[in-house]
Structure formats: C-alpha cells, structure tokens
Amino acid sequence: MLHHYAPHPTLTATIASVARLIASNSRLLLAMSLTGMASSAVGQTFAPVVAYPTGGAGTPYKVVAADVNGDGRPDAIVANSTTSTVGVLLGNGDGTFRTVTTYSVGANRLPYSVAVADVNGDSWPDIVTANNVLNFGVSVLLGNGNGTFRAAVSYPVGAYSFPTGVAIADTDGDRRLDIVVVGTFVFAGTTEAFAKVLPGLSNGTFGSARTFSAGLIAPRDLVMADVNRDGRLDIVTETPGRGAANVLLNSANNGFQQGVEYALGAGSRPFAVAVADVNGDARVDIVTANNGTASVGVLLNNGSGAFLPAMSYPLPSGNQPTSAALADVTGDGRPDFLTTIFNTGEVAVLPGNGNGTFQPAVAFATGASPGSVAVADLNGDGRADVLTANRSANTLGVLLNSGTFLVLAARPGSASPRSAFKLSPNPTHHYTTTTLTLAAPQAQPAVVEVFDAVGRLVQQLPIPAGRATAALDIASLPAGLYLVRCAGAIGRLTVE
C-alpha cells in the first residue's frame, strides 16, 4: 500500500516552484521535488472551473448537492441570500447543469443556509432554509419529486433570533425528521448563541422551536453526528468569537445538553465545521476552517464524545477560509479536507494521511468570493467532484475531478527489492520498480502515463480490460521527479 507520512520540509518548500514549471499543462497541477531520494505521494487535479449562474444578483451563500428529481444524478441547490430564493440547478449526469430555476423562500427572508431531505415521508426530497431574519427563521419547500417545489412555508424560531446554519435530522428517535438551526439571539445589547430544534410532526409540518444554549458568540455552521457513539445525533458547531468548536450532546427526550467548547487557538475565528473519522479509529473527529488564523483545526475524538487538544495546519498567509467539507477526493480511501478561500477565489484541498494529519493545501480557482463547498460525483466516473457557491460572481462553480497523480522521485541503479515507496523525513531506501494495484479489475482498457517535471510524456503502460495490477519499471528513467497519471476508467490506485 502507499504509505503517507509528514512531508519533508524540503518538499513543501519546493511545491510552488515545481508547480510553476508544469502549470502550462493542465493535467499537472501538483508536484513535489526531491534530490537523491526515492518516494511517492498523491497529488490531486481538477479540470478548470465551469461557472453556472445561480439566479440574478442573488449572492449564493450555501450550496448542497442532492438528487431532487429522482434521476440518480446529483443536482445543485443554492441559498440566494440577497433575492431570498433558492436556486435549483438540475444535473445532466455528465458534470454539466441545466439553467437555474429559482423559488422564493418568502419576501426578505435572507436565507444563509440550505439543507435537503425528505421531511414529509413521501420519498421526495424537500428543501429547508435558515433565514437570517426575525420571525421567519426557517422556510420549508416541499418537493414534487420531479425537481420542482411547492410554495415555501415559513416557521418562526423565536423572537430576536437570527439563524445562520441549518441541518435536518431525527433528533429524538421518533422516525420523523426535525429541523436544527444555530444562530444568534440579539436583544437590548445582549448577544447569545443558540441551537434550536423544530420537531417534525407529519406531512412536512413542524412544531414550536425548542432552544438550547450553544455558547456566547454567534455560530455560523453546524453538522449533526453521533460523537459519543450512543446512537443519538449530537450537534457540532463553531463559535468564531471564542475561537472554539462547540459540541452539544443529545440526551434524547431531554434534548441537548449545554454546549462544551473545545479551543482552536487564539484568534482562530472558525467559520465552518465538518466531521468524519480522519484517523481511522471509528470515532467522529472535528475539522474546522479557521478564518482568523488562515488555518485548519483538527480535534480528534478521545472515544467518549470529548476531544483532544486541537492540532493546526496552516493555509497560505492571508487566506480567508469560509467553509468546510471532508471527503475522499484523492481516491485513496482517506478523508481529505476542503475549504473555500473567500479572498483569493479558490478552493483549497488538504489531502488526509489517514492518521489525523493532513498534507499541505493545494488550491484550485473557483470564481469570485466562494463561500461554500460541496462534494459529489457529478459525472458518474467514481471520482468526487467539487461545487462552490461564488457570492460576488453569483455563480455555481463546478470543478470535475480529473484523477490523482502518483508523484515519484526515482534514483535508478538501486539493488533494493520491490517494496512500498515511502515519504518520510529520512527515507533510507531507493526503489526502481513498483507494482501499481488498481482498486478493482477495470471493465475498460486504461493507460498509466509517466511525465517528467516539465510535463513531457516519457513512458506509457497500457492496462488491458480486466487487469487489476500492472508493473511499472522506472529503472530506465534518469534520476528526478516524475508524475504518474492514470488515464481511463481507473479508480483508486495504490502502490505495492
């Protein structure tokens, strides 16, 4: 298997310079350089962004991917804050989208967030928005099953309450989906964060909001996850003003307990949160996008629903991360972290090492002022693609995954036996032959291509249909950096 370790400082220092050498070849967007070592790493590439209008000057704040018309293809749903609409872009299944259709969530509702689920039990996806306005904090648009939606019905979440994030989940075990929102209560100079639950009743209607404390300073985002493995979904959010993630454990009929904060570092100002098992111990961990310190915060679960002290991974200085997602975009079976960089118009990908650590970020252009990111296989090739909501451009950005590269630094002439390439601070072995193992036998022929550091094709290895392994001999290559590209129907690639 391909092993991942913390990158050598020399590697990270030369990423930018080597990437510039090959930037003219759109297939070669990530490189790491070594001298006198043999190693490997996985690099990620995406096709250039394609933008789709999201509905006038709507200022899309949030994007989610879901199949809302039942054709088995992911569609995109955005919350257009300025125009108080949701935009629905139906997917064609090949990575492209149809013209947006907008639906009002109610006059002057200012939706900040959107979620999709079947809230009335008719097997058709419905849309729920969190509206950053008094009195009409939640809007529900029931789906017709064909990608169209009925008129919005709004529900209050409480006086002086301004919701910003929304999720849909069964919080009390009654098999009905509830609406969960987080936001800020503001009255007479008092500011307090809240989490509120609107219990699902029947036919897509909801009861009065029940309020739980979520700290002191305005959360912006939330996810639902069972962090203590008791079978109940807990609330995970963030508090930018206190530089912390906040966990509200679910106590079933008693609702949610007082939020417990986990520090992410002074000045971190986390703007978004995501959860997944990032270290392979079958426990839910928390990863945040820290806008104040241009960093990614990682809180590993200690197994009881509490979290270890935060680890931090820097983004380039000056970056303003605004969203968070965890998904395997590199195809190695390990969660990677994605965040939009608001001020540079990019999405940053930090490949996960599978042990709770992350590799340096690689950025891809998305469109102006991206504020939200979502991940889905948009064209059915088995690879995770990226969607962004670009606020000032009023567009949906679509970046199709063009696969991964294996980055090799060869040192020919070694007598070492075939073994796994390793990336570590002090490699002691050099290898000249390796075997590539595919995730599964391929139904169609494919080809492995080897490029040098300036993007020239130096070797090709055809792989017949049905083959699960292929031997790549790099003994004849001069010492240096090479990028191994899998073209065709190949999915995950490992090295033995």
C-alpha positions in Angstrom: 0.0 0.0 0.0 1.0 3.6 -0.5 2.1 5.0 2.9 1.7 8.6 3.9 3.9 10.4 6.4 4.5 14.0 7.3 6.1 15.8 4.3 9.8 16.6 4.5 10.4 20.4 4.8 12.3 20.4 1.5 9.2 19.1 -0.2 6.9 21.8 1.0 9.4 24.5 0.2 9.6 23.5 -3.4 6.0 22.8 -4.3 5.3 26.2 -5.6 8.5 26.4 -7.8 8.0 23.0 -9.4 4.3 23.6 -9.9 5.1 26.7 -11.9 7.3 24.7 -14.2 4.3 22.4 -15.2 1.4 24.9 -14.8 1.2 25.1 -18.6 0.0 21.5 -18.7 -3.5 21.5 -17.1 -3.1 17.8 -16.1 -0.1 18.5 -13.9 -1.1 20.8 -11.1 0.7 19.4 -8.1 4.3 18.5 -7.8 6.9 17.8 -5.0 10.6 17.7 -5.6 13.3 15.6 -4.1 17.0 15.3 -4.7 18.7 11.9 -4.2 15.6 10.2 -2.6 13.0 7.8 -3.8 9.5 8.4 -2.6 5.9 8.8 -3.6 2.9 10.9 -2.8 -0.6 11.5 -4.2 -1.4 14.8 -5.9 -4.9 15.9 -6.9 -6.1 17.6 -10.0 -9.3 19.2 -11.2 -10.4 20.4 -14.6 -10.7 24.2 -14.9 -13.8 25.6 -13.2 -17.1 25.9 -15.2 -19.5 28.5 -13.8 -23.3 28.5 -13.9 -25.5 31.5 -12.9 -27.4 30.9 -9.7 -30.2 33.4 -10.3 -29.6 37.1 -10.8 -27.8 39.0 -8.2 -28.7 36.5 -5.5 -25.5 36.3 -3.6 -25.4 32.5 -3.1 -24.3 31.8 0.5 -24.6 28.0 0.6 -24.6 25.1 -1.9 -25.6 21.4 -1.3 -25.7 18.5 -3.7 -28.7 16.2 -3.8 -30.8 14.3 -6.3 -34.1 16.3 -6.2 -35.7 14.9 -9.4 -35.1 11.2 -8.9 -33.0 10.5 -12.0 -30.0 9.3 -10.0 -27.9 12.3 -10.8 -26.7 14.9 -8.3 -28.3 18.3 -8.6 -27.1 21.6 -7.0 -29.2 23.7 -4.6 -28.1 27.1 -3.5 -29.4 29.6 -1.0 -29.5 33.0 -2.6 -29.5 35.5 0.3 -30.0 38.8 -1.5 -33.0 37.7 -3.5 -34.5 35.5 -0.8 -34.6 32.5 -3.1 -33.2 29.0 -3.5 -31.7 28.2 -6.9 -32.1 24.6 -8.2 -29.7 23.5 -11.0 -30.6 20.0 -12.3 -27.6 17.9 -13.1 -27.3 16.2 -16.5 -25.1 13.4 -15.1 -22.1 14.3 -17.2 -20.8 17.1 -14.9 -22.9 19.8 -16.5 -26.1 21.5 -15.2 -29.3 22.9 -16.7 -30.3 26.6 -16.3 -31.2 27.5 -12.8 -34.8 27.6 -11.6 -35.4 29.9 -8.5 -38.0 29.5 -5.8 -38.9 32.2 -3.3 -38.4 31.3 0.4 -40.6 34.4 1.3 -40.1 38.1 1.0 -37.0 39.5 2.7 -36.1 36.2 4.3 -32.3 36.4 3.6 -31.5 32.6 3.5 -28.0 31.9 4.7 -28.0 28.1 4.7 -29.9 25.3 3.0 -30.4 21.6 3.6 -32.2 18.9 1.6 -34.1 15.8 2.9 -37.5 14.1 2.7 -39.2 15.8 5.6 -42.8 14.6 4.9 -42.2 10.9 4.1 -43.3 10.9 0.5 -39.8 9.7 -0.7 -39.2 13.1 -2.5 -36.5 15.5 -1.4 -37.6 18.7 0.2 -35.7 22.0 0.8 -35.2 23.8 4.1 -33.5 27.1 4.6 -32.2 29.0 7.6 -33.3 32.7 7.1 -31.2 35.4 8.9 -34.2 37.5 9.7 -36.7 37.9 12.6 -40.0 36.0 12.8 -39.5 33.8 9.8 -36.3 31.9 10.6 -37.0 28.7 8.7 -38.6 28.1 5.3 -39.7 24.7 4.0 -40.3 23.9 0.3 -41.9 20.5 -0.2 -40.6 18.7 -3.3 -42.8 17.3 -6.1 -40.3 14.6 -7.0 -39.5 16.0 -10.4 -37.1 18.7 -9.4 -39.8 21.3 -8.8 -41.0 22.6 -5.4 -44.2 24.0 -3.8 -44.5 27.4 -2.3 -42.5 28.0 0.8 -44.0 27.7 4.3 -42.1 29.7 7.0 -41.7 28.9 10.7 -40.6 31.2 13.5 -37.6 30.2 15.6 -38.1 32.7 18.4 -38.1 36.4 19.0 -34.9 38.3 18.3 -33.3 35.1 16.9 -31.2 35.2 13.7 -30.4 31.7 12.4 -27.4 31.1 10.1 -27.0 27.4 9.8 -29.5 24.5 9.3 -29.5 20.7 9.4 -32.2 18.1 9.1 -32.1 15.0 11.4 -34.2 12.8 13.6 -33.0 14.2 17.0 -35.5 12.4 19.2 -35.8 8.9 17.7 -39.4 9.2 16.6 -38.5 8.5 13.0 -39.6 12.0 11.9 -37.0 14.4 10.7 -36.6 17.6 12.7 -35.0 20.9 11.7 -32.0 22.1 13.7 -30.7 25.6 13.4 -27.9 27.6 15.0 -27.6 31.3 15.2 -27.6 34.4 17.4 -30.1 35.9 19.9 -29.7 39.7 19.9 -31.8 41.9 22.3 -31.1 45.1 24.2 -27.3 44.7 23.9 -27.3 41.1 24.8 -25.8 38.6 22.3 -26.0 34.8 22.9 -25.6 31.9 20.6 -28.3 29.3 20.3 -29.3 25.9 18.9 -32.9 25.4 18.2 -34.9 22.3 17.2 -38.2 22.4 15.4 -39.7 18.9 15.8 -41.1 17.2 12.8 -44.8 16.4 13.1 -46.4 15.0 10.0 -46.9 15.9 6.3 -43.9 18.2 6.4 -45.1 20.4 9.2 -43.1 21.4 12.3 -43.7 22.2 15.9 -42.6 25.1 18.0 -38.9 25.7 18.3 -37.1 24.4 21.4 -34.0 26.4 22.4 -30.6 25.1 23.7 -27.6 27.2 24.6 -24.7 27.0 22.1 -22.2 29.3 23.8 -21.9 33.0 23.8 -20.8 34.1 20.4 -22.5 33.7 17.0 -22.1 30.3 15.4 -22.3 30.2 11.6 -22.4 26.5 10.7 -23.4 23.1 12.1 -23.3 19.4 11.4 -25.1 16.5 13.1 -23.1 13.5 14.2 -23.0 10.8 16.9 -19.8 11.9 18.5 -20.1 9.7 21.6 -21.5 6.6 19.9 -24.7 6.4 22.0 -26.9 6.1 18.9 -28.1 9.7 19.1 -27.2 12.5 16.8 -25.3 15.4 18.5 -24.9 19.0 17.4 -21.4 20.1 16.3 -21.0 23.8 15.6 -18.4 26.6 16.0 -18.1 29.9 17.8 -15.9 32.3 15.9 -15.7 35.0 18.6 -14.4 32.4 21.1 -12.1 30.5 18.8 -13.7 27.2 19.5 -15.8 24.2 18.3 -18.9 23.6 20.3 -20.5 20.2 21.0 -24.0 19.7 22.3 -24.6 16.1 23.3 -28.0 14.7 22.7 -29.7 13.4 25.8 -32.8 12.1 23.9 -36.1 13.2 25.4 -34.3 15.8 27.5 -33.0 17.5 24.3 -29.4 18.7 24.1 -27.0 19.4 26.9 -25.2 22.6 27.4 -22.6 23.1 24.7 -19.0 22.2 25.5 -16.3 24.3 23.8 -13.0 23.0 22.5 -10.4 25.7 21.9 -8.9 26.0 18.4 -6.3 28.6 19.2 -6.2 32.4 19.9 -7.6 34.4 17.1 -8.7 31.4 15.1 -12.3 32.6 14.4 -13.6 29.3 12.9 -16.2 30.0 10.2 -17.2 26.4 9.4 -17.1 22.8 10.7 -17.0 19.3 9.2 -16.9 15.9 10.8 -15.6 12.5 9.8 -13.3 9.8 11.1 -10.0 11.2 10.0 -7.6 8.9 11.9 -9.2 5.5 11.3 -10.3 4.7 14.8 -14.1 4.6 14.0 -14.7 7.7 16.0 -16.1 11.0 14.7 -13.5 13.8 14.6 -14.0 17.5 14.1 -12.2 19.7 11.5 -12.7 23.5 11.2 -11.9 26.2 8.8 -10.2 29.0 10.9 -10.7 32.3 9.1 -8.8 34.4 11.6 -5.5 32.4 11.6 -5.7 31.1 8.0 -5.5 27.5 9.3 -7.3 24.2 9.6 -8.1 23.0 13.1 -8.3 19.2 13.9 -9.9 17.9 17.1 -9.5 14.1 17.4 -12.2 12.2 19.4 -11.0 10.6 22.6 -13.7 7.9 22.4 -16.1 9.3 24.9 -17.5 12.2 23.0 -14.8 14.6 24.2 -11.9 15.8 22.1 -8.2 16.0 22.4 -6.3 19.4 22.2 -6.5 20.9 18.7 -3.9 20.4 16.0 -3.5 23.2 13.4 -2.5 23.1 9.8 -1.6 26.4 8.1 -3.0 27.7 4.9 -1.1 30.3 2.9 -0.8 33.6 4.8 -3.7 35.9 4.3 -6.2 33.2 3.2 -9.7 33.5 4.4 -11.3 30.0 4.6 -15.1 30.2 4.8 -16.4 26.6 4.5 -15.6 23.0 5.4 -16.1 19.6 3.9 -14.5 16.2 4.5 -14.5 13.8 1.5 -12.1 11.5 -0.3 -11.3 13.5 -3.4 -7.9 11.8 -3.9 -9.3 8.3 -4.2 -7.0 6.8 -1.6 -9.9 5.9 0.8 -8.9 8.6 3.3 -10.9 11.8 4.1 -9.5 14.9 2.7 -10.4 18.4 3.9 -11.8 21.1 1.5 -12.4 24.7 2.2 -13.2 27.8 0.1 -10.8 30.7 0.2 -13.0 33.7 0.0 -10.4 36.4 -0.8 -8.5 34.5 -3.5 -11.4 32.8 -5.3 -10.1 29.3 -4.7 -10.9 26.0 -3.1 -8.1 24.5 -1.0 -7.7 20.7 -0.7 -5.6 19.3 2.1 -5.1 15.6 1.4 -5.6 13.4 4.5 -3.0 11.0 5.6 -5.4 8.7 7.4 -3.9 9.2 10.8 -5.5 12.5 11.7 -2.8 14.6 9.9 -3.1 16.5 6.6 -0.8 17.4 3.8 -0.2 21.0 2.7 -3.0 22.6 0.8 -3.3 22.7 -3.0 -5.6 25.4 -4.4 -7.8 25.5 -7.4 -9.6 28.5 -8.9 -13.4 28.6 -8.4 -14.8 32.0 -9.2 -15.1 35.2 -7.2 -15.7 35.1 -3.4 -16.6 31.4 -2.9 -18.3 31.0 0.5 -19.5 27.3 0.4 -18.2 24.0 -0.9 -20.0 20.7 -1.6 -18.7 17.4 -2.9 -20.4 14.8 -5.1 -19.7 12.6 -8.1 -21.2 14.7 -10.8 -20.4 12.8 -13.9 -20.5 9.2 -12.7 -16.8 8.4 -13.1 -16.4 7.3 -9.5 -14.4 10.4 -8.5 -15.6 13.1 -6.1 -16.1 16.5 -7.8 -16.4 19.9 -6.2 -19.2 22.5 -6.2 -18.8 26.0 -4.8 -21.2 28.9 -4.2 -19.5 32.0 -5.5 -21.0 35.0 -3.8 -19.9 38.1 -5.6 -19.9 36.3 -9.0 -23.5 34.9 -8.4 -22.4 31.6 -9.8 -22.1 27.9 -9.1 -18.5 26.8 -9.6 -18.1 23.2 -10.9 -14.6 21.5 -10.7 -14.6 18.0 -12.2 -12.1 15.6 -10.7 -9.5 14.6 -13.3 -8.0 12.0 -11.0 -4.8 11.6 -9.0 -1.1 11.6 -9.8 1.4 9.4 -8.1 4.5 11.6 -7.5 7.7 9.6 -7.8 11.3 10.7 -7.3 13.4 8.0 -8.9 17.0 7.1 -8.1 18.0 4.4 -10.7 20.6 1.7 -10.1 19.4 0.6 -6.7 19.6 -3.1 -5.9 16.8 -2.8 -3.4 13.9 -5.2 -3.8 10.5 -4.0 -4.8 8.7 -2.5 -1.9 6.3 0.3 -1.0 7.6 3.8 -1.7 7.6 5.8 1.5 7.5 9.6 2.1 9.2 10.4 5.3 11.7 12.9 6.8 14.6 10.5 6.3 14.0 7.8 3.6 16.7 5.2 3.6 15.7 3.0 0.7 15.6 3.7 -3.0 13.4 1.7 -5.4 13.4 1.4 -9.2 10.5 -0.9 -9.8 7.0 -0.8 -8.4 3.6 -2.5 -9.0 0.5 -0.5 -9.4 -2.6 -2.1 -7.9 -6.0 -0.9 -9.1 -9.0 -0.7 -6.8 -10.7 -3.3 -8.9 -10.3 -5.0 -12.3 -11.2 -2.5 -14.9 -14.1 -3.0 -17.3 -12.4 -0.9 -20.0 -8.8 -0.6 -21.1 -6.8 2.2 -19.5 -3.3 3.6 -19.6 -0.7 4.7 -17.0 1.3 7.7 -18.2 4.6 8.9 -16.7 5.5 12.6 -17.1 8.8 14.3 -16.2 9.0 17.5 -14.2 8.3 19.8 -17.2 5.3 17.8 -18.3 6.8 15.7 -21.1 5.4 12.2 -21.5 8.3 9.7 -21.0 6.6 6.4 -20.6 3.2 4.7 -21.2 1.9 1.5 -19.7 -1.3 0.1 -21.3 -3.6 -1.8 -19.0 -6.0 -4.3 -20.6 -9.6 -4.6 -19.5 -10.0 -6.9 -16.6 -6.5 -6.4 -15.3 -6.1 -5.5 -11.6 -2.3 -5.0 -11.4 0.3 -3.5 -13.6 4.1 -3.4 -13.3 5.7 0.0 -13.8 9.5 -0.2 -14.3 11.2 3.1 -13.7 14.8 1.7 -13.7 15.5 3.2 -17.1 14.5 6.7 -16.1 17.1 9.3 -15.1 17.1 10.5 -11.5 14.5 13.1 -10.8 10.8 13.9 -10.3 8.1 12.0 -12.2 4.3 12.2 -12.1 2.4 9.0 -12.8 -1.1 9.7 -14.3 -3.9 7.2 -14.6 -5.9 7.8 -17.7 -9.1 6.0 -18.5 -11.5 4.2 -16.1 -9.1 3.6 -13.3 -10.4 4.4 -9.9 -8.2 4.2 -6.7 -4.6 3.4 -7.3 -2.2 2.0 -4.7 1.5 1.0 -4.7 3.0 -2.2 -3.6 
